[in-house]
Amino acid sequence: MDAPWRQGGRGRGRARPAPGLADRAGAAARPPAPRARGGAGVAAAETSGKGASGECCVLPASPAWGCGVPCRRAGQLSSQKKFDEIKKANQAAAKKLVEDQFSSSSEDDDEDAEEKQGKILVKTFNIYTSQTDGDASELERTRQYMNEAFQSGAMTCLICIASVKRNQAVWSCCGCFCIFHLVCIQKWAKDSLFLVSSPLTDDDFGKKDYPWPCPKCRFEYKRSETPSRYYCYCGKVENPTLDPWLIPHSCGQICEREFKPPCGHKCLLLCHPGPCPPCPKMVTTTCHCKKAQPVPRRCSAKEWSCRLPCGRTLLCGQHTCENSCHAGDCQPCPRVSKQRCICGRQTAERFCASPQWQCDQVCGKPLRCGNHTCEQVCHAGPCGDCPRSGKRSCPCGKSKFTLPCTEDVPTCGDSCDKVLECGIHKCSQRCHRGPCEICRQEVEKQCRCGKHTKRLPCHKPYLCETKCTKIRDCQKHQCRRKCCPGNCPPCDQVCGRTLGCRNHKCPSGCHRGSCNPCPETVDVKCNCGKTVIKVPCGRERTIKPPRCKQLCSRPPTCHHPTQEKHYCHFGRCPPCRQSCQKTLSCGHLCPVSCHDEALVKQTGSHQSAGPWEQPSEPAFIQTALPCPPCEVPIPVSPLPCHSANPYSCKRFCGRLLDCQNHTCMKECHCVTKLNSSADEKKAGAECSQCEEECTKPRPPGCPHRCVLPCHPGNCPSCLQMLKIKCHCKLSILYIECLKLTSADLKEKELLISCKNQCPKELPCGHRCKEICHSGSCPLNCSQRVKLRCLCKRLKKEVQCSKIEDGQVSLECDALCKEMKRKASEIKEAEAKAAIEEEKRRQQAELEAFENRLKGRRKNKRRKDEVEVEQSSWQKYKNLIMLPVFGVAVVMV
């Protein structure tokens, strides 16, 4: 954590902010000179270059400097450039400081701010309270909205869950009066319109003006009502200026918005957040029943009741309204009377407000035809003509007949031809009475989704088993409905995504885009719980607790019976500033401030684990300090009360401390008198405590330091663990340092062993059978191997070490020699048989070749007899060419 004077910014050469806003701006406008880094010469130039005003001055170059002039000018330009950069950085820091001063998230919670807030509220309510004779009881709701606007972090944008600052552009909903960032509500409206209009086709897009809802109250706005500019609360001023003496985002003018419900008057408050209060105007009005004399009343409560009986005639026409003077229409007559039904056959007790009622009996009066009776239920007026009189049609409606009402209309004998329930085919039966049958004609039906067809009776619907793979409007889940025609229903799953508050999940159905803000609110309380503010869910982790005006009720932690009065707070109470007033040993009272809970630097004996561990910051503990020496002057001596005792000689004490290694280095001081003279040089309770480390030699082989501070006697045993490798160098062992340093050679051999089999390989090729050991492995291999004779018939298992030493050998016996002799005879016989077989095969090939050669000669003679006589070249070409190539055989 940086110091408070550094939190304004980290730029080099940044000015320290002054307490006042003007002082801060002035300090930022006067940047200090850049700090030199080039040694004493540059520092001297910097010192000489400062004027009376504190600004950097550039010394003129002298011609006597010779070759140093260009270097001096280059240094001046570099210094001027650095000065300009630091000046710009300081100006930017001053501007940021001014902006942060007016932000609602960094408002100082002090009495001056509250006094200033109270003056702004009085100024805002002044015109309204002048109309109500100072009565501000109707302004509590508006006061709450204004307090939230002033309070640090109370105004939160529900879209981004961030604080709304004074210097940010905002928009207020006219339904719930919730305030959002202008950029956030623009993005919300754009996303909402896109999600609503995205399922539409290209032809329907843009034909309907779809609304977008408020994130909190779901009040719907048209597309044209999407906010594009930043206005004040009343909507008169665009981009209202930031004024610390006005409500944030207010223009300071009279609101003049119409009251709701409209009464013809306008709001008299200054531009304010939240709903307008009730109308304070006085009007003259009479009661609801118009019997009382007109009286002056507030316009917001102009409707009133005189509490007299209403007296208006009710709808029954017999009784009058007995309720007290009321608004609107009178209630139905509550009295009960005997009333006849419409046909007059039955009488029943019913409410006077409903005289017309109908019984459940059939009329039964004879009709004009004299053959039938009326079948209507209780009715008024004449029964009418017989329904069977006049011209009547046959059941199919193609023929008409004029018959007496006593006869039924016959069928015409033609086909029915009525359209069946399928709406496609017609009834093929003859004219008949009653409903037509279902359509049984087989047709090629296509399923609802249009992917399959099947021949079915016309009256049976055809639904395939194919599940729809289209994505629903949530763009996450498939429809999965069987034989879906394409109009997939909305997704029926719950969204369940974590809302921006990080505490609740979205309870809405699965949807696209961002979820609605969390509607819950959380109470943020002070430490005592008496002051509570409501914040949107999710802001309780970052909002500062409210400042409580109740006094802290915690009991004092010091010796005083009561603590100083201070307000409710979190954490520890501030240090007690009352006078100590403890009785000192001299009898005087301690006059200094209470020191029961003083912060003292803790000095521990923490030993670092290694050079990689960073040194920790010094810790402070809260402890009670003893009272300081009494400074009350003594009348008989010029010394104070605490110095009236034996004094100090200013030399070192030199007494031997408890560690028996060092002496007390305190200045000569008083020591409690000891009993024996042998202990005169021993340190007392008043001597200093040895804080040195133990420097005694460690046991041979122990690389650690003693864990205790300087102490008498021998050091304790070292219990730290050593990390070493075993003899075979494969395992890492952790051995207690004490065991290793105090062990002899044999015990060390066992401690450093990992107790696993030695992984080294013997000269014979086998692995060493010994447990992990030091030095070279023994050569007597105990591995059992198989030994065979030369013919590989006999075998025997012996130790590998005996074979290596040549102690054991296996010779062939008589049976092995006899088997070798028989094997050689068999090989000789097989070789002879192979030679004879080869001779026979060659003889057979020679005979076959001679036979083929004889056959060719006979065929050649037959061909010469038929062929035409050859030319001289053809006859003698073989005789000419053969000697040339050195061929000794004459070809025929």
Secondary structure, 3 states (H helix, E strand, C coil): CCCHHHCCCCCCCCCCCCCCHHHHHHHHHCCCCCCCCCCHHHHHHHHHCECCCCCECCCCCCHHHCCHHHHHHHHHHHHHHHHHHHHHHHHHHHHHHHHHHCCHHHCCCCHHHHHHHHHHHHHHHHHHHHHCCCCCHHHHHHHHHHHHHHCCCCCEECCCCEECCCCCCEEECCCCCCEEEHHHHHHHHHHHHHHHHCCCCCCCCCCCCCCEECCCCCCEECHHHCCCCCECCCCCCECCCCCCCCCCCCCCCECCCECCCCCCCECCCECCCCCCCCCCCEEEECCCCCCCCCEEEEHHHCCCCCCCECCCECCCCCCECCCECCCCCCCCCCCEEEEECCCCCCEEEEECCCCCCCCCCECCCECCCCCCECCCECCCCCCCCCCCCCEEECCCCCCEEECCCCCCCCCCCCECCCECCCCCCECCCECCCCCCCCCCCEEEEECCCCCCEEEEECCCCCCCCCECCCECCCCCCECCCECCCCCCCCCCCECCCECCCCCCECCCECCCCCCCCCCCEEEEECCCCCCEEEEECCCCCCCCCCCCCCECCCCCCCCCCCCCCCECCCCCCCCCCCECCCECCCCCECCCECCCCEEEEECCCCCCCCCCCCCCCCEEEEECCCCCCCCCECCCCCCEHHHCCCCCCCCECCCECCCCCCECCCECCCCCCCCCHHHCCECCCCCCCCCCECCCCCCCCCCCCCCCECCCCCCCCCCCEEEEECCCCCCEEEEEHHHHHHCCHHHHHHHHCCCCECCCECCCCCECCCECCCCCCCCCCCCEEEEECCCCCCEEEEEHHHHHHCCCCCCCCHHHHHHHHHHHHHHHHHHHHHHHHHHHHHHHHHHHHHHHHHHHHHHHHHHHHHCCCCCHHHHHHHHHHHHHCCCCCCCC
